[in-house]
């Protein structure tokens, strides 16, 4: 990707002037990853934001991620370069609908994936990530009844691994449900010795043929540590940039979507963020992401509970 050096210099100057940091999710384009102070998955970025002494956080990601940063850093100004950068998974779990679901299934511990709105987090007992969900659930008493939301694929995957009594909310990420099993297997046959690696938000047929299933950061780590040379990657292709930087000698193939007219399954929400929008958001300090203080207080509880449990479990 051709990068406008002039705009990157302007962004760097504004960062220093305003004591700001830029957080970029792995699914952002390479030029944005290159100018970011921190690159990672959603929760890790919000934790980084809370640890910095910055006054302004620019979140190059989607809105629920910026909300999480605000929840963990309520004293900081959080801005997102495009307010339309939403999330199909978070949107598949509306607060009122989820609250009714909880009320219809009383007596269950509510565990929600961090890929949810602040309003939904505020209804939850414990938050989780794709990398710690299994361990957090297994640390609960064996007879504990659980509601898991919003991702049905991740929820059912964890349910199959743990054998726990879990009712799963019927939500999904449009990116991870687009992969074509047939096309993936064709690629596997065309590349002898290749390994299929998949995010747990993928549908069950894709997970069943995967050599490794893990979070975005887990997939990155696997490619670096595994002796394999060719990997078919079933997640948003933005992560391939960091994989290639870490392992330039390995071949990385984005898993094809069911729609054969496009080459890979991109998140159109993530791709709304551009360098130009980052520059403008820093210059004018907007759009600002705000969360009602009462929601911040309640939504922080499940996140902090998860962090406490993760620390005890050594995660």
C-alpha positions as protocol buffer text, in pm:
chain_id: "A"
residue {
  index: 1
  type: UNK
  ca { x: 0 y: 0 z: 0 }
}
residue {
  index: 2
  type: UNK
  ca { x: 134 y: 345 z: -94 }
}
residue {
  index: 3
  type: UNK
  ca { x: 156 y: 564 z: 213 }
}
residue {
  index: 4
  type: UNK
  ca { x: 140 y: 944 z: 208 }
}
residue {
  index: 5
  type: UNK
  ca { x: 450 y: 1036 z: 412 }
}
residue {
  index: 6
  type: UNK
  ca { x: 318 y: 1387 z: 455 }
}
residue {
  index: 7
  type: UNK
  ca { x: 7 y: 1272 z: 637 }
}
residue {
  index: 8
  type: UNK
  ca { x: 202 y: 1030 z: 856 }
}
residue {
  index: 9
  type: UNK
  ca { x: 431 y: 1316 z: 959 }
}
residue {
  index: 10
  type: UNK
  ca { x: 127 y: 1532 z: 1038 }
}
residue {
  index: 11
  type: UNK
  ca { x: -20 y: 1252 z: 1250 }
}
residue {
  index: 12
  type: UNK
  ca { x: 307 y: 1207 z: 1439 }
}
residue {
  index: 13
  type: UNK
  ca { x: 324 y: 1582 z: 1507 }
}
residue {
  index: 14
  type: UNK
  ca { x: -34 y: 1591 z: 1636 }
}
residue {
  index: 15
  type: UNK
  ca { x: 29 y: 1289 z: 1860 }
}
residue {
  index: 16
  type: UNK
  ca { x: 315 y: 1470 z: 2031 }
}
residue {
  index: 17
  type: UNK
  ca { x: 127 y: 1799 z: 2054 }
}
residue {
  index: 18
  type: UNK
  ca { x: -183 y: 1644 z: 2208 }
}
residue {
  index: 19
  type: UNK
  ca { x: -19 y: 1363 z: 2409 }
}
residue {
  index: 20
  type: UNK
  ca { x: -214 y: 1102 z: 2215 }
}
residue {
  index: 21
  type: UNK
  ca { x: -165 y: 735 z: 2132 }
}
residue {
  index: 22
  type: UNK
  ca { x: -299 y: 539 z: 1838 }
}
residue {
  index: 23
  type: UNK
  ca { x: -424 y: 187 z: 1896 }
}
residue {
  index: 24
  type: UNK
  ca { x: -472 y: -32 z: 1590 }
}
residue {
  index: 25
  type: UNK
  ca { x: -644 y: -367 z: 1570 }
}
residue {
  index: 26
  type: UNK
  ca { x: -480 y: -648 z: 1374 }
}
residue {
  index: 27
  type: UNK
  ca { x: -756 y: -617 z: 1112 }
}
residue {
  index: 28
  type: UNK
  ca { x: -659 y: -264 z: 1013 }
}
residue {
  index: 29
  type: UNK
  ca { x: -473 y: -200 z: 686 }
}
residue {
  index: 30
  type: UNK
  ca { x: -94 y: -216 z: 690 }
}
residue {
  index: 31
  type: UNK
  ca { x: -40 y: 161 z: 668 }
}
residue {
  index: 32
  type: UNK
  ca { x: -246 y: 212 z: 984 }
}
residue {
  index: 33
  type: UNK
  ca { x: -68 y: -71 z: 1165 }
}
residue {
  index: 34
  type: UNK
  ca { x: 262 y: 97 z: 1076 }
}
residue {
  index: 35
  type: UNK
  ca { x: 174 y: 430 z: 1239 }
}
residue {
  index: 36
  type: UNK
  ca { x: 13 y: 278 z: 1549 }
}
residue {
  index: 37
  type: UNK
  ca { x: 174 y: 293 z: 1893 }
}
residue {
  index: 38
  type: UNK
  ca { x: 20 y: -40 z: 1984 }
}
residue {
  index: 39
  type: UNK
  ca { x: -115 y: -322 z: 1765 }
}
residue {
  index: 40
  type: UNK
  ca { x: -322 y: -608 z: 1903 }
}
residue {
  index: 41
  type: UNK
  ca { x: -664 y: -755 z: 1957 }
}
residue {
  index: 42
  type: UNK
  ca { x: -942 y: -557 z: 2120 }
}
residue {
  index: 43
  type: UNK
  ca { x: -897 y: -625 z: 2491 }
}
residue {
  index: 44
  type: UNK
  ca { x: -517 y: -611 z: 2485 }
}
residue {
  index: 45
  type: UNK
  ca { x: -538 y: -269 z: 2320 }
}
residue {
  index: 46
  type: UNK
  ca { x: -777 y: -138 z: 2583 }
}
residue {
  index: 47
  type: UNK
  ca { x: -544 y: -264 z: 2855 }
}
residue {
  index: 48
  type: UNK
  ca { x: -254 y: -85 z: 2685 }
}
residue {
  index: 49
  type: UNK
  ca { x: -462 y: 232 z: 2673 }
}
residue {
  index: 50
  type: UNK
  ca { x: -525 y: 213 z: 3048 }
}
residue {
  index: 51
  type: UNK
  ca { x: -151 y: 176 z: 3113 }
}
residue {
  index: 52
  type: UNK
  ca { x: -41 y: 479 z: 2911 }
}
residue {
  index: 53
  type: UNK
  ca { x: -11 y: 836 z: 3036 }
}
residue {
  index: 54
  type: UNK
  ca { x: -176 y: 964 z: 2717 }
}
residue {
  index: 55
  type: UNK
  ca { x: -460 y: 1214 z: 2740 }
}
residue {
  index: 56
  type: UNK
  ca { x: -617 y: 1107 z: 2411 }
}
residue {
  index: 57
  type: UNK
  ca { x: -670 y: 757 z: 2272 }
}
residue {
  index: 58
  type: UNK
  ca { x: -733 y: 720 z: 1900 }
}
residue {
  index: 59
  type: UNK
  ca { x: -884 y: 376 z: 1845 }
}
residue {
  index: 60
  type: UNK
  ca { x: -831 y: 245 z: 1493 }
}
residue {
  index: 61
  type: UNK
  ca { x: -1080 y: -35 z: 1525 }
}
residue {
  index: 62
  type: UNK
  ca { x: -1455 y: -63 z: 1571 }
}
residue {
  index: 63
  type: UNK
  ca { x: -1687 y: 113 z: 1813 }
}
residue {
  index: 64
  type: UNK
  ca { x: -1725 y: -156 z: 2080 }
}
residue {
  index: 65
  type: UNK
  ca { x: -1344 y: -160 z: 2113 }
}
residue {
  index: 66
  type: UNK
  ca { x: -1336 y: 215 z: 2169 }
}
residue {
  index: 67
  type: UNK
  ca { x: -1614 y: 176 z: 2426 }
}
residue {
  index: 68
  type: UNK
  ca { x: -1407 y: -85 z: 2610 }
}
residue {
  index: 69
  type: UNK
  ca { x: -1111 y: 153 z: 2615 }
}
residue {
  index: 70
  type: UNK
  ca { x: -1339 y: 421 z: 2763 }
}
residue {
  index: 71
  type: UNK
  ca { x: -1466 y: 177 z: 3027 }
}
residue {
  index: 72
  type: UNK
  ca { x: -1111 y: 96 z: 3137 }
}
residue {
  index: 73
  type: UNK
  ca { x: -988 y: 457 z: 3099 }
}
residue {
  index: 74
  type: UNK
  ca { x: -1288 y: 679 z: 3184 }
}
residue {
  index: 75
  type: UNK
  ca { x: -1063 y: 978 z: 3254 }
}
residue {
  index: 76
  type: UNK
  ca { x: -914 y: 975 z: 2903 }
}
residue {
  index: 77
  type: UNK
  ca { x: -1067 y: 1116 z: 2585 }
}
residue {
  index: 78
  type: UNK
  ca { x: -1134 y: 829 z: 2342 }
}
residue {
  index: 79
  type: UNK
  ca { x: -1193 y: 905 z: 1976 }
}
residue {
  index: 80
  type: UNK
  ca { x: -1269 y: 677 z: 1683 }
}
residue {
  index: 81
  type: UNK
  ca { x: -1191 y: 802 z: 1330 }
}
residue {
  index: 82
  type: UNK
  ca { x: -1528 y: 686 z: 1193 }
}
residue {
  index: 83
  type: UNK
  ca { x: -1840 y: 636 z: 1405 }
}
residue {
  index: 84
  type: UNK
  ca { x: -1983 y: 407 z: 1137 }
}
residue {
  index: 85
  type: UNK
  ca { x: -1713 y: 151 z: 1217 }
}
residue {
  index: 86
  type: UNK
  ca { x: -1948 y: -90 z: 1388 }
}
residue {
  index: 87
  type: UNK
  ca { x: -1942 y: -468 z: 1427 }
}
residue {
  index: 88
  type: UNK
  ca { x: -2183 y: -725 z: 1290 }
}
residue {
  index: 89
  type: UNK
  ca { x: -2128 y: -947 z: 1595 }
}
residue {
  index: 90
  type: UNK
  ca { x: -2192 y: -672 z: 1848 }
}
residue {
  index: 91
  type: UNK
  ca { x: -2492 y: -559 z: 1641 }
}
residue {
  index: 92
  type: UNK
  ca { x: -2636 y: -912 z: 1653 }
}
residue {
  index: 93
  type: UNK
  ca { x: -2686 y: -876 z: 2029 }
}
residue {
  index: 94
  type: UNK
  ca { x: -2904 y: -579 z: 2119 }
}
residue {
  index: 95
  type: UNK
  ca { x: -2932 y: -482 z: 2484 }
}
residue {
  index: 96
  type: UNK
  ca { x: -3311 y: -521 z: 2520 }
}
residue {
  index: 97
  type: UNK
  ca { x: -3315 y: -855 z: 2339 }
}
residue {
  index: 98
  type: UNK
  ca { x: -3026 y: -990 z: 2545 }
}
residue {
  index: 99
  type: UNK
  ca { x: -3183 y: -871 z: 2870 }
}
residue {
  index: 100
  type: UNK
  ca { x: -3502 y: -1059 z: 2781 }
}
residue {
  index: 101
  type: UNK
  ca { x: -3294 y: -1368 z: 2698 }
}
residue {
  index: 102
  type: UNK
  ca { x: -3133 y: -1347 z: 3043 }
}
residue {
  index: 103
  type: UNK
  ca { x: -3471 y: -1303 z: 3214 }
}
residue {
  index: 104
  type: UNK
  ca { x: -3615 y: -1598 z: 3018 }
}
residue {
  index: 105
  type: UNK
  ca { x: -3328 y: -1817 z: 3144 }
}
residue {
  index: 106
  type: UNK
  ca { x: -3293 y: -1724 z: 3513 }
}
residue {
  index: 107
  type: UNK
  ca { x: -3030 y: -1858 z: 3751 }
}
residue {
  index: 108
  type: UNK
  ca { x: -2747 y: -1860 z: 3499 }
}
residue {
  index: 109
  type: UNK
  ca { x: -2411 y: -1686 z: 3511 }
}
residue {
  index: 110
  type: UNK
  ca { x: -2390 y: -1448 z: 3216 }
}
residue {
  index: 111
  type: UNK
  ca { x: -2058 y: -1463 z: 3031 }
}
residue {
  index: 112
  type: UNK
  ca { x: -2013 y: -1235 z: 2734 }
}
residue {
  index: 113
  type: UNK
  ca { x: -1740 y: -1209 z: 2477 }
}
residue {
  index: 114
  type: UNK
  ca { x: -1561 y: -871 z: 2476 }
}
residue {
  index: 115
  type: UNK
  ca { x: -1700 y: -818 z: 2124 }
}
residue {
  index: 116
  type: UNK
  ca { x: -2016 y: -660 z: 2266 }
}
residue {
  index: 117
  type: UNK
  ca { x: -2147 y: -311 z: 2331 }
}
residue {
  index: 118
  type: UNK
  ca { x: -2101 y: -141 z: 2667 }
}
residue {
  index: 119
  type: UNK
  ca { x: -2475 y: -185 z: 2730 }
}
residue {
  index: 120
  type: UNK
  ca { x: -2449 y: -563 z: 2694 }
}
residue {
  index: 121
  type: UNK
  ca { x: -2135 y: -580 z: 2908 }
}
residue {
  index: 122
  type: UNK
  ca { x: -2333 y: -397 z: 3176 }
}
residue {
  index: 123
  type: UNK
  ca { x: -2576 y: -693 z: 3185 }
}
residue {
  index: 124
  type: UNK
  ca { x: -2297 y: -947 z: 3227 }
}
residue {
  index: 125
  type: UNK
  ca { x: -2130 y: -1122 z: 3520 }
}
residue {
  index: 126
  type: UNK
  ca { x: -1799 y: -1206 z: 3351 }
}
residue {
  index: 127
  type: UNK
  ca { x: -1641 y: -1103 z: 3024 }
}
residue {
  index: 128
  type: UNK
  ca { x: -1411 y: -1325 z: 2820 }
}
residue {
  index: 129
  type: UNK
  ca { x: -1196 y: -1334 z: 2510 }
}
residue {
  index: 130
  type: UNK
  ca { x: -1160 y: -1609 z: 2252 }
}
residue {
  index: 131
  type: UNK
  ca { x: -829 y: -1703 z: 2414 }
}
residue {
  index: 132
  type: UNK
  ca { x: -947 y: -1731 z: 2775 }
}
residue {
  index: 133
  type: UNK
  ca { x: -1316 y: -1832 z: 2746 }
}
residue {
  index: 134
  type: UNK
  ca { x: -1248 y: -2204 z: 2793 }
}
residue {
  index: 135
  type: UNK
  ca { x: -1029 y: -2159 z: 3101 }
}
residue {
  index: 136
  type: UNK
  ca { x: -1265 y: -1909 z: 3263 }
}
residue {
  index: 137
  type: UNK
  ca { x: -1565 y: -2136 z: 3217 }
}
residue {
  index: 138
  type: UNK
  ca { x: -1373 y: -2441 z: 3340 }
}
residue {
  index: 139
  type: UNK
  ca { x: -1270 y: -2249 z: 3654 }
}
residue {
  index: 140
  type: UNK
  ca { x: -1635 y: -2214 z: 3755 }
}
residue {
  index: 141
  type: UNK
  ca { x: -1807 y: -2487 z: 3962 }
}
residue {
  index: 142
  type: UNK
  ca { x: -1893 y: -2790 z: 3743 }
}
residue {
  index: 143
  type: UNK
  ca { x: -2266 y: -2755 z: 3803 }
}
residue {
  index: 144
  type: UNK
  ca { x: -2281 y: -2381 z: 3727 }
}
residue {
  index: 145
  type: UNK
  ca { x: -2534 y: -2296 z: 3457 }
}
residue {
  index: 146
  type: UNK
  ca { x: -2416 y: -2043 z: 3201 }
}
residue {
  index: 147
  type: UNK
  ca { x: -2544 y: -1807 z: 2935 }
}
residue {
  index: 148
  type: UNK
  ca { x: -2284 y: -1728 z: 2669 }
}
residue {
  index: 149
  type: UNK
  ca { x: -2312 y: -1449 z: 2415 }
}
residue {
  index: 150
  type: UNK
  ca { x: -2305 y: -1323 z: 2156 }
}
residue {
  index: 151
  type: UNK
  ca { x: -2108 y: -1547 z: 1916 }
}
residue {
  index: 152
  type: UNK
  ca { x: -2279 y: -1880 z: 1849 }
}
residue {
  index: 153
  type: UNK
  ca { x: -1973 y: -2035 z: 1688 }
}
residue {
  index: 154
  type: UNK
  ca { x: -1735 y: -1948 z: 1970 }
}
residue {
  index: 155
  type: UNK
  ca { x: -2000 y: -2038 z: 2228 }
}
residue {
  index: 156
  type: UNK
  ca { x: -2075 y: -2378 z: 2080 }
}
residue {
  index: 157
  type: UNK
  ca { x: -1704 y: -2447 z: 2035 }
}
residue {
  index: 158
  type: UNK
  ca { x: -1639 y: -2375 z: 2405 }
}
residue {
  index: 159
  type: UNK
  ca { x: -1947 y: -2579 z: 2499 }
}
residue {
  index: 160
  type: UNK
  ca { x: -1809 y: -2879 z: 2305 }
}
residue {
  index: 161
  type: UNK
  ca { x: -1469 y: -2844 z: 2472 }
}
residue {
  index: 162
  type: UNK
  ca { x: -1598 y: -2810 z: 2828 }
}
residue {
  index: 163
  type: UNK
  ca { x: -1918 y: -3014 z: 2827 }
}
residue {
  index: 164
  type: UNK
  ca { x: -2076 y: -2747 z: 3048 }
}
residue {
  index: 165
  type: UNK
  ca { x: -2443 y: -2650 z: 3071 }
}
residue {
  index: 166
  type: UNK
  ca { x: -2430 y: -2347 z: 2840 }
}
residue {
  index: 167
  type: UNK
  ca { x: -2713 y: -2172 z: 2657 }
}
residue {
  index: 168
  type: UNK
  ca { x: -2568 y: -1984 z: 2362 }
}
residue {
  index: 169
  type: UNK
  ca { x: -2699 y: -1657 z: 2218 }
}
residue {
  index: 170
  type: UNK
  ca { x: -2756 y: -1677 z: 1841 }
}
residue {
  index: 171
  type: UNK
  ca { x: -2515 y: -1409 z: 1713 }
}
residue {
  index: 172
  type: UNK
  ca { x: -2230 y: -1419 z: 1464 }
}
residue {
  index: 173
  type: UNK
  ca { x: -1951 y: -1228 z: 1292 }
}
residue {
  index: 174
  type: UNK
  ca { x: -2017 y: -1185 z: 920 }
}
residue {
  index: 175
  type: UNK
  ca { x: -1646 y: -1214 z: 837 }
}
residue {
  index: 176
  type: UNK
  ca { x: -1593 y: -1549 z: 1008 }
}
residue {
  index: 177
  type: UNK
  ca { x: -1912 y: -1701 z: 868 }
}
residue {
  index: 178
  type: UNK
  ca { x: -1814 y: -1622 z: 507 }
}
residue {
  index: 179
  type: UNK
  ca { x: -1539 y: -1880 z: 464 }
}
residue {
  index: 180
  type: UNK
  ca { x: -1592 y: -2153 z: 205 }
}
residue {
  index: 181
  type: UNK
  ca { x: -1506 y: -2501 z: 334 }
}
residue {
  index: 182
  type: UNK
  ca { x: -1488 y: -2632 z: -23 }
}
residue {
  index: 183
  type: UNK
  ca { x: -1243 y: -2360 z: -129 }
}
residue {
  index: 184
  type: UNK
  ca { x: -1030 y: -2410 z: 184 }
}
residue {
  index: 185
  type: UNK
  ca { x: -1002 y: -2784 z: 120 }
}
residue {
  index: 186
  type: UNK
  ca { x: -916 y: -2717 z: -243 }
}
residue {
  index: 187
  type: UNK
  ca { x: -632 y: -2489 z: -129 }
}
residue {
  index: 188
  type: UNK
  ca { x: -519 y: -2759 z: 114 }
}
residue {
  index: 189
  type: UNK
  ca { x: -499 y: -3014 z: -169 }
}
residue {
  index: 190
  type: UNK
  ca { x: -313 y: -2768 z: -391 }
}
residue {
  index: 191
  type: UNK
  ca { x: -58 y: -2702 z: -117 }
}
residue {
  index: 192
  type: UNK
  ca { x: 65 y: -3037 z: 23 }
}
residue {
  index: 193
  type: UNK
  ca { x: 180 y: -3006 z: 382 }
}
residue {
  index: 194
  type: UNK
  ca { x: -8 y: -2682 z: 440 }
}
residue {
  index: 195
  type: UNK
  ca { x: -189 y: -2621 z: 767 }
}
residue {
  index: 196
  type: UNK
  ca { x: -533 y: -2470 z: 816 }
}
residue {
  index: 197
  type: UNK
  ca { x: -557 y: -2229 z: 1109 }
}
residue {
  index: 198
  type: UNK
  ca { x: -890 y: -2080 z: 1212 }
}
residue {
  index: 199
  type: UNK
  ca { x: -1046 y: -1837 z: 1455 }
}
residue {
  index: 200
  type: UNK
  ca { x: -1310 y: -1998 z: 1683 }
}
residue {
  index: 201
  type: UNK
  ca { x: -1572 y: -1756 z: 1545 }
}
residue {
  index: 202
  type: UNK
  ca { x: -1560 y: -1964 z: 1224 }
}
residue {
  index: 203
  type: UNK
  ca { x: -1841 y: -2209 z: 1152 }
}
residue {
  index: 204
  type: UNK
  ca { x: -1808 y: -2567 z: 1277 }
}
residue {
  index: 205
  type: UNK
  ca { x: -1719 y: -2728 z: 940 }
}
residue {
  index: 206
  type: UNK
  ca { x: -1418 y: -2494 z: 908 }
}
residue {
  index: 207
  type: UNK
  ca { x: -1314 y: -2560 z: 1268 }
}
residue {
  index: 208
  type: UNK
  ca { x: -1335 y: -2934 z: 1213 }
}
residue {
  index: 209
  type: UNK
  ca { x: -1075 y: -2928 z: 934 }
}
residue {
  index: 210
  type: UNK
  ca { x: -845 y: -2682 z: 1112 }
}
residue {
  index: 211
  type: UNK
  ca { x: -504 y: -2790 z: 1235 }
}
residue {
  index: 212
  type: UNK
  ca { x: -515 y: -2514 z: 1494 }
}
residue {
  index: 213
  type: UNK
  ca { x: -797 y: -2301 z: 1638 }
}
residue {
  index: 214
  type: UNK
  ca { x: -716 y: -1984 z: 1828 }
}
residue {
  index: 215
  type: UNK
  ca { x: -764 y: -1615 z: 1886 }
}
residue {
  index: 216
  type: UNK
  ca { x: -614 y: -1359 z: 1649 }
}
residue {
  index: 217
  type: UNK
  ca { x: -301 y: -1327 z: 1862 }
}
residue {
  index: 218
  type: UNK
  ca { x: -300 y: -1705 z: 1904 }
}
residue {
  index: 219
  type: UNK
  ca { x: -296 y: -1754 z: 1527 }
}
residue {
  index: 220
  type: UNK
  ca { x: -5 y: -1510 z: 1498 }
}
residue {
  index: 221
  type: UNK
  ca { x: 188 y: -1695 z: 1768 }
}
residue {
  index: 222
  type: UNK
  ca { x: 116 y: -2035 z: 1608 }
}
residue {
  index: 223
  type: UNK
  ca { x: 256 y: -1926 z: 1270 }
}
residue {
  index: 224
  type: UNK
  ca { x: 573 y: -1803 z: 1443 }
}
residue {
  index: 225
  type: UNK
  ca { x: 627 y: -2115 z: 1651 }
}
residue {
  index: 226
  type: UNK
  ca { x: 508 y: -2392 z: 1419 }
}
residue {
  index: 227
  type: UNK
  ca { x: 768 y: -2548 z: 1185 }
}
residue {
  index: 228
  type: UNK
  ca { x: 518 y: -2553 z: 897 }
}
residue {
  index: 229
  type: UNK
  ca { x: 590 y: -2344 z: 589 }
}
residue {
  index: 230
  type: UNK
  ca { x: 244 y: -2289 z: 438 }
}
residue {
  index: 231
  type: UNK
  ca { x: -66 y: -2173 z: 629 }
}
residue {
  index: 232
  type: UNK
  ca { x: -424 y: -2121 z: 514 }
}
residue {
  index: 233
  type: UNK
  ca { x: -556 y: -1853 z: 748 }
}
residue {
  index: 234
  type: UNK
  ca { x: -929 y: -1844 z: 827 }
}
residue {
  index: 235
  type: UNK
  ca { x: -974 y: -1505 z: 988 }
}
residue {
  index: 236
  type: UNK
  ca { x: -981 y: -1142 z: 875 }
}
residue {
  index: 237
  type: UNK
  ca { x: -677 y: -1102 z: 644 }
}
residue {
  index: 238
  type: UNK
  ca { x: -543 y: -789 z: 815 }
}
residue {
  index: 239
  type: UNK
  ca { x: -351 y: -1019 z: 1052 }
}
residue {
  index: 240
  type: UNK
  ca { x: -145 y: -1152 z: 760 }
}
residue {
  index: 241
  type: UNK
  ca { x: 59 y: -831 z: 760 }
}
residue {
  index: 242
  type: UNK
  ca { x: 196 y: -901 z: 1109 }
}
residue {
  index: 243
  type: UNK
  ca { x: 238 y: -1270 z: 1025 }
}
residue {
  index: 244
  type: UNK
  ca { x: 448 y: -1182 z: 719 }
}
residue {
  index: 245
  type: UNK
  ca { x: 659 y: -940 z: 923 }
}
residue {
  index: 246
  type: UNK
  ca { x: 720 y: -1207 z: 1186 }
}
residue {
  index: 247
  type: UNK
  ca { x: 778 y: -1491 z: 939 }
}
residue {
  index: 248
  type: UNK
  ca { x: 878 y: -1353 z: 597 }
}
residue {
  index: 249
  type: UNK
  ca { x: 988 y: -1696 z: 477 }
}
residue {
  index: 250
  type: UNK
  ca { x: 650 y: -1859 z: 526 }
}
residue {
  index: 251
  type: UNK
  ca { x: 361 y: -1869 z: 279 }
}
residue {
  index: 252
  type: UNK
  ca { x: 35 y: -1729 z: 413 }
}
residue {
  index: 253
  type: UNK
  ca { x: -288 y: -1779 z: 220 }
}
residue {
  index: 254
  type: UNK
  ca { x: -611 y: -1601 z: 323 }
}
residue {
  index: 255
  type: UNK
  ca { x: -901 y: -1845 z: 339 }
}
residue {
  index: 256
  type: UNK
  ca { x: -1145 y: -1772 z: 53 }
}
residue {
  index: 257
  type: UNK
  ca { x: -1505 y: -1665 z: 119 }
}
residue {
  index: 258
  type: UNK
  ca { x: -1817 y: -1838 z: -8 }
}
residue {
  index: 259
  type: UNK
  ca { x: -1864 y: -1550 z: -250 }
}
residue {
  index: 260
  type: UNK
  ca { x: -1603 y: -1638 z: -512 }
}
residue {
  index: 261
  type: UNK
  ca { x: -1609 y: -1289 z: -667 }
}
residue {
  index: 262
  type: UNK
  ca { x: -1372 y: -1157 z: -397 }
}
residue {
  index: 263
  type: UNK
  ca { x: -1039 y: -1300 z: -290 }
}
residue {
  index: 264
  type: UNK
  ca { x: -1067 y: -1283 z: 88 }
}
residue {
  index: 265
  type: UNK
  ca { x: -1313 y: -1217 z: 369 }
}
residue {
  index: 266
  type: UNK
  ca { x: -1252 y: -861 z: 487 }
}
residue {
  index: 267
  type: UNK
  ca { x: -1429 y: -669 z: 760 }
}
residue {
  index: 268
  type: UNK
  ca { x: -1585 y: -374 z: 581 }
}
residue {
  index: 269
  type: UNK
  ca { x: -1629 y: -195 z: 916 }
}
residue {
  index: 270
  type: UNK
  ca { x: -1258 y: -215 z: 1002 }
}
residue {
  index: 271
  type: UNK
  ca { x: -1168 y: -89 z: 656 }
}
residue {
  index: 272
  type: UNK
  ca { x: -1367 y: 232 z: 712 }
}
residue {
  index: 273
  type: UNK
  ca { x: -1071 y: 364 z: 909 }
}
residue {
  index: 274
  type: UNK
  ca { x: -811 y: 547 z: 697 }
}
residue {
  index: 275
  type: UNK
  ca { x: -500 y: 756 z: 762 }
}
residue {
  index: 276
  type: UNK
  ca { x: -689 y: 1066 z: 650 }
}
residue {
  index: 277
  type: UNK
  ca { x: -967 y: 999 z: 901 }
}
residue {
  index: 278
  type: UNK
  ca { x: -711 y: 936 z: 1177 }
}
residue {
  index: 279
  type: UNK
  ca { x: -547 y: 1271 z: 1100 }
}
residue {
  index: 280
  type: UNK
  ca { x: -879 y: 1458 z: 1105 }
}
residue {
  index: 281
  type: UNK
  ca { x: -995 y: 1287 z: 1424 }
}
residue {
  index: 282
  type: UNK
  ca { x: -672 y: 1385 z: 1599 }
}
residue {
  index: 283
  type: UNK
  ca { x: -683 y: 1741 z: 1467 }
}
residue {
  index: 284
  type: UNK
  ca { x: -1042 y: 1806 z: 1575 }
}
residue {
  index: 285
  type: UNK
  ca { x: -1052 y: 1551 z: 1861 }
}
residue {
  index: 286
  type: UNK
  ca { x: -1371 y: 1393 z: 1730 }
}
residue {
  index: 287
  type: UNK
  ca { x: -1580 y: 1183 z: 1695 }
}
residue {
  index: 288
  type: UNK
  ca { x: -1548 y: 1125 z: 2069 }
}
residue {
  index: 289
  type: UNK
  ca { x: -1674 y: 798 z: 2213 }
}
residue {
  index: 290
  type: UNK
  ca { x: -1872 y: 856 z: 2530 }
}
residue {
  index: 291
  type: UNK
  ca { x: -2034 y: 604 z: 2763 }
}
residue {
  index: 292
  type: UNK
  ca { x: -2282 y: 691 z: 3037 }
}
residue {
  index: 293
  type: UNK
  ca { x: -2102 y: 685 z: 3376 }
}
residue {
  index: 294
  type: UNK
  ca { x: -2355 y: 439 z: 3519 }
}
residue {
  index: 295
  type: UNK
  ca { x: -2292 y: 203 z: 3227 }
}
residue {
  index: 296
  type: UNK
  ca { x: -1914 y: 243 z: 3270 }
}
residue {
  index: 297
  type: UNK
  ca { x: -1947 y: 144 z: 3635 }
}
residue {
  index: 298
  type: UNK
  ca { x: -2154 y: -167 z: 3559 }
}
residue {
  index: 299
  type: UNK
  ca { x: -1968 y: -268 z: 3241 }
}
residue {
  index: 300
  type: UNK
  ca { x: -1633 y: -248 z: 3420 }
}
residue {
  index: 301
  type: UNK
  ca { x: -1740 y: -521 z: 3664 }
}
residue {
  index: 302
  type: UNK
  ca { x: -1736 y: -819 z: 3421 }
}
residue {
  index: 303
  type: UNK
  ca { x: -1416 y: -697 z: 3255 }
}
residue {
  index: 304
  type: UNK
  ca { x: -1233 y: -660 z: 3587 }
}
residue {
  index: 305
  type: UNK
  ca { x: -1371 y: -998 z: 3698 }
}
residue {
  index: 306
  type: UNK
  ca { x: -1225 y: -1156 z: 3385 }
}
residue {
  index: 307
  type: UNK
  ca { x: -888 y: -989 z: 3443 }
}
residue {
  index: 308
  type: UNK
  ca { x: -883 y: -1110 z: 3805 }
}
residue {
  index: 309
  type: UNK
  ca { x: -972 y: -1465 z: 3702 }
}
residue {
  index: 310
  type: UNK
  ca { x: -716 y: -1461 z: 3421 }
}
residue {
  index: 311
  type: UNK
  ca { x: -445 y: -1349 z: 3664 }
}
residue {
  index: 312
  type: UNK
  ca { x: -532 y: -1628 z: 3908 }
}
residue {
  index: 313
  type: UNK
  ca { x: -529 y: -1881 z: 3625 }
}
residue {
  index: 314
  type: UNK
  ca { x: -195 y: -1751 z: 3499 }
}
residue {
  index: 315
  type: UNK
  ca { x: -335 y: -1655 z: 3158 }
}
